[in-house]
Amino acid sequence: MFTAPADAASRPADAVGVIRSHPESPAPLVSVVVSTRNHARTLQNTIDGVMRQDIQAPIELIIVDDASTDPTPAVLRENVARAPRPLVYARLPRQQGPAGGRNAGLNLARGRFIAFTDSDCTPEPQWLRKAVEGFAEAGVGIVQGRTEAASDRPPFFAHYIVTTKLDGSYSTSNVIYRREALGDLRFDPACTYNHNGRPDSRFFWEDVDLGWRVLATGWSARFAEEAVVRHEVIPLRPRQWVMWPEHYALMPAKVARFPGFRRHLFLRTWVSPLNFWFDVALLGVIAAPFLPLTLLLVLPYGVEFIRNRGIGGSFPPAKVAMYLAWDAVALWSLAGSSLRNRALVL
């Protein structure tokens, strides 16, 4: 069984500085855990979203400040002073990453269910009520909710999380666990990876790891369509956007550790149909000098491209070129990581 590392995030809850808004609050049905670092700009939306939940049962919000250097402490102290529902503010003495922060929050949580969201997310009012309904069957240990962009018209160069089905990610933007299912399991801080095969704090997959370890103990997972969280749209520079698929280097690592993750891949090998058709099109282009008819293999990619991405808006040729670069970076990252992890994902 996994044992959490012996650092500040995994010691008893009194090892971190804690301030409570309601010291004598009743035991909650749900504890919402948020680990945050330098997200003072968006944190208030997260707090307000949790406080506005329409669930009638008692809940608590636990925010662990992972040694932020921005105004996060001031935002949290102000909210503790006026929170309409129990709010627990814990500050770690040194940065420990999302896994360490969430483990500290777990140690403080008292609820029968433990919900996770992030400090760049805003839950809809029905989020927890609909999520708890997903635990109607006794064997369900995880409920993954729906995550959407906070804007209906996000800019082209932007990052945001979208989860529309049970995809094996168990992203902490929107996931709820039954306490019994978690037991002594905790997030693994070692789940970081980058395209060079070295640990990198920008590339986390501890949420995937925890979800699959819970499933391995015999619990099942459900998707709650109406348990909605909206993810902040984060603007990116063009180069950042093109290089974002470097994060796909995590996929072979996930499959290497949890072979069952393959069932969430297209044909058990490709990240998506679009990735598959891009690879087919690339093979067609490479073979065309020897067999011109292979250029026809580009057509399915074009159809899938238009269906999923479209070519409307300003400067369609530039948009197509940027997406081609995106798909090329994705293939490069996946191929290199597949070799390192000895698990083919493309």
Residue pairs with C-beta under 8 A, 6 or more apart in sequence:
1 184
1 185
2 184
2 185
2 186
2 188
2 213
3 184
4 10
4 103
4 186
4 187
5 189
7 96
7 100
7 189
8 15
8 16
8 92
8 93
8 94
8 96
8 100
8 104
9 92
9 96
9 99
9 100
9 101
9 102
9 103
9 104
9 107
9 189
10 100
10 103
10 104
10 107
10 186
11 107
12 107
13 90
13 104
13 107
13 108
16 64
16 90
16 91
16 92
16 93
16 104
17 90
17 91
17 93
18 88
18 89
18 90
18 108
19 76
19 77
19 80
19 88
19 89
19 90
20 80
20 86
20 87
20 88
20 89
21 79
21 80
21 81
21 83
21 86
21 87
21 88
22 83
22 85
22 86
22 87
25 58
25 60
25 86
26 58
27 58
27 110
27 111
28 57
28 58
28 59
28 60
28 86
28 110
28 111
28 112
29 55
29 57
29 58
29 59
29 111
29 112
29 113
29 132
30 55
30 57
30 59
30 60
30 111
30 112
30 113
30 114
30 115
30 128
30 132
30 176
31 59
31 60
31 62
31 105
31 108
31 109
31 110
31 111
31 113
31 114
31 115
32 50
32 59
32 60
32 61
32 62
32 115
32 116
32 117
32 128
33 62
33 64
33 102
33 105
33 106
33 109
33 114
33 115
33 116
34 46
34 61
34 62
34 63
34 64
34 105
34 116
34 117
34 118
34 119
35 63
35 64
35 66
35 98
35 100
35 101
35 102
35 104
35 105
35 118
35 119
36 43
36 46
36 63
36 64
36 65
36 66
36 68
36 72
36 101
36 118
36 119
37 65
37 66
37 67
37 68
37 72
37 95
37 101
38 68
38 69
38 70
38 72
39 68
39 70
39 72
39 119
39 120
40 68
40 70
40 71
40 72
40 74
40 75
42 119
42 120
42 232
43 63
43 72
43 75
43 76
43 119
44 75
44 79
45 122
45 232
46 117
46 118
46 119
46 120
46 121
46 122
46 123
47 61
47 63
47 79
47 83
47 87
48 122
49 121
49 122
49 123
49 124
49 125
49 127
49 229
50 59
50 61
50 85
50 117
50 123
51 61
51 83
51 84
51 85
52 125
53 59
53 123
53 125
53 126
53 127
53 128
53 129
54 125
54 126
54 129
55 128
55 129
55 132
57 132
58 85
58 86
59 85
59 86
59 111
59 128
60 85
60 86
60 87
60 88
60 109
60 110
60 111
61 83
61 85
61 86
61 87
61 88
62 87
62 88
62 90
62 105
62 108
62 109
63 76
63 87
63 88
63 89
63 90
63 105
63 119
64 90
64 91
64 92
64 101
64 102
64 104
64 105
64 108
65 72
65 73
65 76
65 89
65 90
65 91
65 92
65 101
66 92
66 95
66 96
66 97
66 98
66 100
66 101
67 91
67 92
67 93
67 94
67 95
67 96
73 91
76 89
77 89
79 87
79 89
80 87
80 89
88 108
90 104
90 105
90 108
92 100
92 101
92 104
96 104
96 189
97 189
97 192
97 201
97 204
98 172
98 187
98 204
98 206
99 186
99 187
99 188
99 189
99 191
99 204
99 206
100 187
100 189
102 116
102 172
102 187
102 206
103 186
103 187
106 114
106 182
106 186
106 187
109 179
111 179
112 178
112 179
113 131
113 132
113 135
113 176
113 177
113 178
113 179
114 176
114 177
114 179
114 182
115 128
115 131
115 175
115 176
115 177
116 172
116 173
116 174
116 175
116 176
116 177
116 207
117 123
117 172
117 173
117 174
117 229
118 172
118 173
118 231
120 231
120 232
120 234
121 147
121 173
121 174
121 229
121 230
121 231
121 232
122 150
122 229
122 230
122 232
123 174
123 228
123 229
123 230
124 228
124 229
124 230
126 226
126 227
126 228
127 145
127 174
127 227
127 228
127 229
128 176
128 227
130 145
130 224
130 226
130 227
130 228
131 143
131 145
131 176
131 224
131 227
132 143
132 176
133 224
134 140
134 143
134 176
134 222
134 223
134 224
134 227
135 143
135 176
135 178
135 222
137 220
137 222
139 218
139 219
139 220
140 178
140 219
140 220
140 221
140 222
141 177
141 178
141 180
141 181
141 182
141 214
141 215
141 217
141 219
141 220
141 221
142 170
142 175
142 176
142 177
142 178
142 181
142 211
142 214
142 215
142 219
142 220
142 221
142 222
143 175
143 176
143 221
143 222
143 223
143 224
143 227
144 163
144 166
144 167
144 169
144 170
144 171
144 174
144 175
144 221
144 222
144 223
144 224
145 163
145 174
145 175
145 176
145 223
145 224
145 227
145 228
145 229
146 163
146 164
146 174
146 223
146 224
146 225
146 226
146 227
146 228
146 229
147 161
147 162
147 163
147 171
147 173
147 174
147 228
147 229
147 230
147 231
148 162
148 228
148 229
148 230
148 231
149 160
149 162
149 230
149 231
149 233
150 160
150 230
150 231
150 232
150 233
151 233
154 160
154 233
155 233
155 235
156 241
156 313
156 319
156 322
157 235
157 236
157 237
157 238
157 240
157 241
158 233
158 234
158 235
158 236
158 241
159 233
159 234
159 236
159 241
159 244
160 231
160 232
160 233
160 234
161 171
161 173
161 231
162 231
163 169
163 171
163 173
163 174
165 223
166 221
166 222
166 223
167 264
168 208
168 211
168 212
168 254
168 261
168 263
168 264
169 207
169 208
169 211
170 207
170 208
170 210
170 211
170 212
170 221
171 207
171 208
172 207
173 229
173 231
174 227
174 228
174 229
175 207
175 211
176 227
177 214
178 219
181 214
181 217
181 219
182 214
183 217
185 210
185 213
185 214
185 217
186 210
187 206
187 207
187 209
187 210
188 206
188 209
188 210
189 206
190 199
191 204
191 205
191 206
191 208
191 209
192 199
192 200
192 201
192 203
192 204
192 205
192 206
193 199
193 200
193 203
193 205
193 249
193 250
193 253
193 337
194 200
194 202
194 203
194 246
194 249
195 246
195 249
195 333
195 336
195 337
197 337
197 340
203 246
203 247
203 249
203 250
205 250
205 253
205 254
208 250
208 254
208 258
208 261
209 254
209 257
209 258
211 221
212 257
212 258
212 260
212 261
215 221
215 260
236 244
238 322
241 322
241 326
242 322
242 325
242 326
242 329
243 329
244 326
244 329
245 326
245 327
245 329
245 330
245 333
246 329
246 333
247 333
248 271
248 330
248 333
248 334
248 337
249 333
249 334
249 336
249 337
250 337
251 271
251 334
251 337
251 345
252 334
252 337
252 338
252 340
252 341
252 343
252 344
252 345
253 337
253 341
253 343
254 261
255 261
255 262
255 265
255 341
255 343
255 345
256 341
256 342
256 343
262 268
262 269
265 271
265 345
266 272
266 273
266 275
266 276
267 276
269 276
269 344
269 345
269 346
270 276
270 279
270 345
270 346
271 330
271 334
271 345
271 346
273 304
274 301
274 304
274 305
274 308
274 327
275 327
275 330
275 331
275 334
275 346
276 346
277 300
277 301
277 304
277 305
278 301
278 327
278 330
278 331
279 331
279 346
280 297
280 300
280 301
281 297
281 298
281 300
281 301
281 302
282 331
283 294
283 297
284 294
284 295
284 296
284 297
284 298
285 294
285 295
285 298
287 294
288 294
288 295
305 311
305 320
305 323
309 319
309 323
311 319
311 320
313 319
331 346
334 345
334 346
335 346
337 345
338 344
338 345
338 346
